[in-house]
């Protein structure tokens, strides 16, 4: 089998993307989509042709009154946010973005997100409509241009989180929100037990924090909205924590500069260090303390150092690990899956700190829904040319 071209193909619009894919499908040529190249998740084929979507970029239409924006999926997410900010709006997503090169399509196709998911949901909740190209070059559309529309089978949402295996997003219509007038960040020291209880209390609070995070040592509660209500909401959360007996006397507010530093550090900390991995575990928010204990025990067995970072209100916990001398991150992963088999719904490798294909089981045990996922893949991509083997060995 011949190797793929060294230079990626770079279509400039949907029509050219369609033509390229049709030709690749006819010759059964495997394809992998690249945007900002910030999320190399899953397995990759050395024989796949790289398809760079950054040529399909720019805001096509921004309707500030309708709170929607139509944008090419190769647009840098940071550029989109900057342009929307000039109109006092934003897309309410805050995924980690190394170097500011992540694209709109990449953010959606990876299903990546940041702390704001607590308040606004994942990217798929903000997609109103989309134009995308299937493996055989067919151009398809889903949804519409306005927030309130009856979309029927919403295929665009299916593509969110699919890692480029089902189709290639070309343009999307996204819901936008006004920029908040003010923001505040409260913090309190917390071990895993306290963090679990605090996250559950904050999630039920009428104070409605937009972010509930734990960095392994302290809780971070984010608030944003109207300036006049900020202090009242912060006091409301403090009262709820005190009523639950959770030591809210230690709750303090960070300065704007300190808050920016804290949120930025939290995002960067989830990146896998050189030779290490970042493992994501999904479980009920009430199981955070159990996940933390399992991670520490797995680290002892495997001879590794671990740090935990959790979207505590969402039940998503990241374990960032490096091996000590004689230790093994592969063994750490294996032990985590063993110890968390009855607690976590999934334990997968989110990021890895080395180049090339890993000698490691990225995805873990095959989920019950894998057969359905494989059937959807076969329906939309019968020849399997889009990101082949990305979810191996699931399908």
C-alpha positions as CSV (number, residue, x, y, z in Angstrom):
1,X,0.0,0.0,0.0
2,X,1.3,3.4,-0.9
3,X,1.8,6.1,1.7
4,X,-0.4,9.2,1.8
5,X,0.7,12.5,0.2
6,X,2.9,14.5,2.6
7,X,1.0,17.8,1.9
8,X,-2.6,17.8,3.0
9,X,-5.4,18.6,0.5
10,X,-7.0,22.0,1.2
11,X,-10.4,22.7,-0.4
12,X,-11.5,26.3,-0.4
13,X,-15.3,25.7,-0.2
14,X,-18.0,23.0,0.1
15,X,-18.2,22.3,-3.6
16,X,-14.4,21.6,-3.8
17,X,-14.6,19.5,-0.6
18,X,-17.4,17.5,-2.1
19,X,-15.5,16.9,-5.4
20,X,-12.4,15.8,-3.5
21,X,-14.3,13.3,-1.3
22,X,-16.2,11.9,-4.2
23,X,-12.9,11.1,-5.9
24,X,-11.4,9.5,-2.8
25,X,-14.5,7.5,-2.2
26,X,-14.4,6.1,-5.8
27,X,-10.9,4.9,-5.3
28,X,-11.4,3.8,-1.6
29,X,-8.7,6.2,-0.4
30,X,-8.7,6.7,3.4
31,X,-9.1,10.3,4.6
32,X,-8.3,12.1,7.8
33,X,-9.6,15.6,8.5
34,X,-7.3,18.2,10.0
35,X,-8.3,21.6,11.3
36,X,-6.0,23.3,13.8
37,X,-4.4,19.9,14.5
38,X,-4.9,20.5,18.3
39,X,-6.7,17.2,19.1
40,X,-5.0,14.1,17.8
41,X,-7.4,11.8,19.7
42,X,-7.9,8.2,18.8
43,X,-5.9,6.0,16.3
44,X,-4.5,7.3,13.0
45,X,-3.6,5.7,9.8
46,X,-0.2,6.3,8.2
47,X,-1.9,5.7,4.8
48,X,-4.7,8.2,5.1
49,X,-4.7,11.4,3.0
50,X,-4.9,14.5,5.2
51,X,-7.6,16.9,4.3
52,X,-7.1,20.4,5.7
53,X,-10.4,22.3,6.3
54,X,-8.9,25.7,7.1
55,X,-9.5,27.0,3.6
56,X,-13.3,26.9,4.4
57,X,-13.2,29.8,6.8
58,X,-14.8,33.1,7.7
59,X,-18.2,34.3,9.0
60,X,-20.8,33.9,6.3
61,X,-23.6,35.7,8.2
62,X,-24.0,37.0,11.7
63,X,-27.5,37.9,12.9
64,X,-27.0,39.7,16.2
65,X,-30.7,40.2,16.7
66,X,-31.5,36.5,16.1
67,X,-28.4,35.5,18.1
68,X,-27.0,33.2,15.4
69,X,-23.9,33.1,13.4
70,X,-23.2,31.1,10.2
71,X,-19.5,30.3,9.9
72,X,-17.1,28.1,7.9
73,X,-15.9,25.2,9.9
74,X,-12.2,25.9,9.1
75,X,-12.4,29.2,10.9
76,X,-10.2,29.5,13.9
77,X,-12.4,29.4,17.0
78,X,-10.5,32.2,18.6
79,X,-11.0,34.4,15.5
80,X,-14.8,33.7,15.6
81,X,-14.9,34.7,19.2
82,X,-13.0,37.9,18.6
83,X,-15.3,39.0,15.8
84,X,-18.4,38.2,17.8
85,X,-17.0,40.1,20.8
86,X,-17.0,43.3,18.7
87,X,-20.8,42.9,18.6
88,X,-21.0,42.1,22.3
89,X,-21.6,38.4,21.7
90,X,-19.9,35.0,21.9
91,X,-20.3,31.3,21.3
92,X,-20.7,30.0,24.9
93,X,-17.9,27.4,24.6
94,X,-14.5,27.5,26.2
95,X,-12.6,24.5,25.1
96,X,-8.8,24.3,25.7
97,X,-7.1,25.8,22.6
98,X,-3.4,25.3,22.3
99,X,-1.9,28.2,20.5
100,X,-5.3,29.5,19.5
101,X,-5.4,27.4,16.3
102,X,-8.4,25.1,17.1
103,X,-11.1,25.4,14.4
104,X,-14.8,25.6,14.8
105,X,-15.2,22.3,13.0
106,X,-12.5,20.7,15.2
107,X,-14.1,21.9,18.4
108,X,-17.5,20.4,17.4
109,X,-16.2,17.2,15.8
110,X,-14.1,16.4,18.9
111,X,-16.9,17.2,21.3
112,X,-14.4,19.2,23.3
113,X,-15.5,21.7,25.9
114,X,-14.5,23.6,29.0
115,X,-16.0,24.6,32.3
116,X,-18.9,26.6,30.7
117,X,-20.6,23.3,29.7
118,X,-22.0,23.4,33.2
119,X,-24.3,26.3,32.2
120,X,-24.6,26.2,28.4
121,X,-24.2,22.6,27.5
122,X,-21.8,21.0,25.0
123,X,-21.2,22.2,21.5
124,X,-23.9,20.0,20.0
125,X,-26.5,22.0,22.1
126,X,-25.4,25.2,20.3
127,X,-25.6,23.9,16.7
128,X,-28.7,25.1,15.0
129,X,-27.9,24.0,11.5
130,X,-25.1,22.6,9.4
131,X,-23.8,21.8,6.0
132,X,-21.6,18.8,5.8
133,X,-20.2,16.4,3.2
134,X,-20.6,12.6,3.5
135,X,-17.9,10.1,2.5
136,X,-19.1,9.7,-1.1
137,X,-19.1,13.5,-1.7
138,X,-22.9,14.0,-1.0
139,X,-23.5,17.5,0.4
140,X,-26.1,17.3,3.2
141,X,-27.8,19.9,5.3
142,X,-29.4,19.7,8.7
143,X,-31.4,22.1,10.9
144,X,-31.9,25.7,9.9
145,X,-30.9,29.3,10.4
146,X,-33.0,30.3,13.5
147,X,-33.0,29.1,17.0
148,X,-36.6,27.8,17.0
149,X,-36.9,25.3,14.1
150,X,-38.1,21.8,13.6
151,X,-35.1,20.0,12.2
152,X,-36.3,16.4,12.1
153,X,-33.4,14.0,12.2
154,X,-30.6,16.3,13.3
155,X,-27.5,14.7,11.7
156,X,-25.3,17.7,12.6
157,X,-25.6,16.8,16.3
158,X,-24.6,13.2,15.4
159,X,-21.3,14.5,13.8
160,X,-20.4,16.3,17.1
161,X,-18.0,14.1,18.9
162,X,-17.6,11.7,16.0
163,X,-13.9,12.7,15.4
164,X,-14.4,13.0,11.7
165,X,-15.6,9.4,11.2
166,X,-19.1,10.1,9.9
167,X,-18.8,13.2,7.7
168,X,-16.9,16.4,7.4
169,X,-18.5,19.6,8.6
170,X,-18.3,22.5,6.2
171,X,-20.5,25.3,7.6
172,X,-22.5,25.5,10.8
173,X,-25.1,27.9,12.2
174,X,-24.4,28.4,15.9
175,X,-26.4,30.0,18.7
176,X,-24.6,32.9,20.2
177,X,-25.1,34.6,23.6
178,X,-24.5,38.1,24.9
179,X,-21.1,38.7,26.6
180,X,-21.7,38.7,30.3
181,X,-21.6,42.1,32.0
182,X,-19.6,40.8,34.9
183,X,-18.0,37.7,36.2
184,X,-16.7,36.3,39.5
185,X,-14.8,33.3,40.7
186,X,-15.1,31.9,44.2
187,X,-12.7,29.3,45.5
188,X,-12.2,27.1,48.6
189,X,-9.7,24.5,49.6
190,X,-11.2,21.0,49.2
191,X,-10.1,17.4,49.3
192,X,-12.0,14.8,47.2
193,X,-14.7,14.2,49.8
194,X,-15.4,17.8,50.3
195,X,-15.2,18.5,46.6
196,X,-17.8,15.9,45.9
197,X,-20.3,17.3,48.4
198,X,-19.6,20.9,47.4
199,X,-20.1,20.1,43.7
200,X,-23.5,18.4,44.4
201,X,-24.6,21.3,46.6
202,X,-23.5,23.9,44.0
203,X,-25.3,22.0,41.2
204,X,-28.6,22.3,43.1
205,X,-28.1,25.9,44.2
206,X,-30.3,28.7,42.9
207,X,-27.1,30.7,42.7
208,X,-26.5,28.8,39.4
209,X,-22.8,28.9,39.0
210,X,-21.7,28.6,35.3
211,X,-18.7,26.5,36.2
212,X,-18.1,24.0,39.0
213,X,-14.5,22.7,38.9
214,X,-12.0,20.9,41.1
215,X,-8.2,21.1,40.5
216,X,-7.3,18.4,43.0
217,X,-6.8,20.9,45.8
218,X,-9.5,23.5,45.6
219,X,-12.9,24.1,44.2
220,X,-13.5,26.9,41.6
221,X,-17.0,28.2,41.2
222,X,-17.6,30.5,38.2
223,X,-20.3,33.1,38.0
224,X,-21.3,35.5,35.2
225,X,-24.2,37.6,34.2
226,X,-25.6,41.0,35.3
227,X,-23.3,43.0,37.5
228,X,-26.0,43.9,40.0
229,X,-26.8,40.2,40.8
230,X,-23.3,39.0,41.1
231,X,-22.8,39.6,44.8
232,X,-26.2,38.2,45.7
233,X,-25.5,35.0,43.8
234,X,-22.1,34.5,45.4
235,X,-23.7,35.0,48.9
236,X,-26.4,32.5,47.9
237,X,-23.9,29.8,47.1
238,X,-22.0,30.6,50.3
239,X,-25.2,30.2,52.3
240,X,-26.0,26.9,50.6
241,X,-22.6,25.5,51.4
242,X,-22.8,26.6,55.0
243,X,-26.3,25.1,55.4
244,X,-24.8,21.8,54.1
245,X,-22.0,22.0,56.7
246,X,-19.3,22.3,54.1
247,X,-17.0,24.9,55.6
248,X,-18.0,27.8,53.4
249,X,-16.2,30.1,55.7
250,X,-13.1,29.3,53.7
251,X,-14.9,30.5,50.5
252,X,-13.1,33.5,49.0
253,X,-13.3,35.5,45.8
254,X,-10.4,35.8,43.4
255,X,-9.4,39.1,41.8
256,X,-10.0,39.3,38.1
257,X,-6.3,38.8,37.3
258,X,-6.1,35.8,39.7
259,X,-9.3,34.3,38.3
260,X,-7.9,34.5,34.7
261,X,-4.7,32.8,35.8
262,X,-6.6,30.1,37.6
263,X,-8.9,29.2,34.7
264,X,-6.1,29.3,32.3
265,X,-4.0,27.0,34.4
266,X,-6.9,24.6,34.8
267,X,-7.2,24.4,31.0
268,X,-3.5,23.9,30.4
269,X,-3.2,21.3,33.1
270,X,-5.3,18.9,31.2
271,X,-2.7,18.6,28.4
272,X,-0.6,15.4,28.5
273,X,3.0,16.0,29.4
274,X,5.8,14.5,27.3
275,X,5.7,10.8,27.6
276,X,2.6,11.0,29.7
277,X,-1.2,10.7,29.2
278,X,-4.4,12.4,30.1
279,X,-7.2,9.9,31.0
280,X,-10.8,10.9,31.1
281,X,-13.2,9.1,33.4
282,X,-17.0,9.7,33.3
283,X,-19.1,8.9,36.3
284,X,-21.9,10.4,38.3
285,X,-20.8,13.6,40.1
286,X,-21.4,11.8,43.4
287,X,-18.6,9.3,42.6
288,X,-15.8,11.9,42.4
289,X,-14.2,10.9,45.7
290,X,-14.2,7.2,44.7
291,X,-12.6,8.1,41.4
292,X,-9.9,10.1,43.2
293,X,-9.2,7.2,45.6
294,X,-9.0,4.8,42.6
295,X,-6.5,7.1,40.8
296,X,-4.2,7.3,43.8
297,X,-4.3,3.5,44.3
298,X,-3.6,2.9,40.6
299,X,-0.7,5.3,40.7
300,X,0.9,3.4,43.6
301,X,0.5,0.1,41.8
302,X,1.8,1.4,38.5
303,X,4.6,3.6,39.8
304,X,3.2,6.8,38.4
305,X,2.6,10.3,39.4
306,X,-1.0,11.6,38.9
307,X,-2.8,14.9,39.1
308,X,-6.6,15.1,39.0
309,X,-8.8,17.8,37.4
310,X,-12.5,17.5,37.4
311,X,-15.5,19.1,35.8
312,X,-17.0,18.2,39.2
313,X,-20.5,19.4,38.4
314,X,-20.6,17.2,35.3
315,X,-19.0,14.0,36.5
316,X,-16.0,14.3,34.1
317,X,-12.6,13.8,35.7
318,X,-9.2,13.9,34.0
319,X,-6.2,12.1,35.4
320,X,-2.9,13.5,34.1
321,X,-0.1,11.0,34.6
322,X,3.6,10.4,34.1
323,X,5.6,7.3,35.0
324,X,8.3,7.2,37.6
325,X,11.5,5.3,36.9
326,X,10.4,1.7,36.4
327,X,6.8,2.7,36.3
328,X,4.3,2.5,33.5
329,X,1.4,4.7,32.3
330,X,0.0,1.7,30.5
331,X,-0.2,-0.2,33.8
332,X,-1.8,2.9,35.4
333,X,-4.5,2.9,32.7
334,X,-5.1,-0.8,33.1
335,X,-5.4,-0.5,36.9
336,X,-7.7,2.5,36.6
337,X,-10.1,0.5,34.4
338,X,-10.0,-2.4,36.8
339,X,-10.6,-0.3,39.9
340,X,-13.2,1.9,38.3
341,X,-15.2,-0.8,36.5
342,X,-18.2,-0.4,38.8
343,X,-17.9,3.4,39.2
344,X,-17.1,4.9,35.9
345,X,-19.1,4.5,32.7
346,X,-15.9,5.0,30.6
347,X,-12.1,5.4,31.1
348,X,-10.5,6.6,27.9
349,X,-7.2,8.2,26.8
350,X,-8.0,11.8,26.0
351,X,-4.5,13.0,25.2
352,X,-1.0,11.5,24.9
353,X,2.4,13.1,25.1
354,X,4.1,11.3,22.3
355,X,4.1,11.1,18.5
356,X,2.9,8.2,16.4
357,X,0.6,5.3,17.1
358,X,0.5,4.3,20.8
359,X,1.1,0.8,22.1
360,X,-1.8,1.4,24.4
361,X,-5.5,0.6,24.6
362,X,-7.0,4.1,24.1
363,X,-10.7,3.3,24.4
364,X,-11.0,0.4,26.8
365,X,-13.8,-2.2,26.9
366,X,-16.3,-2.1,24.1
367,X,-19.5,-0.4,25.2
368,X,-23.0,-1.8,24.7
369,X,-23.8,0.9,22.2
370,X,-20.7,0.1,20.0
371,X,-22.8,-2.1,17.6
372,X,-25.2,0.8,17.0
373,X,-22.3,3.2,16.5
374,X,-20.8,0.8,14.0
375,X,-24.1,0.5,12.1
376,X,-24.3,4.3,11.8
377,X,-20.7,4.3,10.5
378,X,-21.5,1.7,7.9
379,X,-24.7,3.6,6.8
380,X,-22.9,6.9,6.3
381,X,-19.5,5.6,5.2
382,X,-20.0,2.1,3.6
383,X,-16.4,1.9,2.4
384,X,-15.0,3.1,5.7
385,X,-12.7,5.8,4.2
386,X,-13.2,8.5,6.9
387,X,-10.7,8.2,9.7
388,X,-10.4,4.4,9.4
389,X,-9.7,2.7,12.7
390,X,-10.1,5.9,14.8
391,X,-12.2,4.0,17.4
392,X,-10.4,0.6,17.1
393,X,-11.0,-2.0,18.4
394,X,-14.7,-0.9,19.0
395,X,-15.1,-0.8,15.2
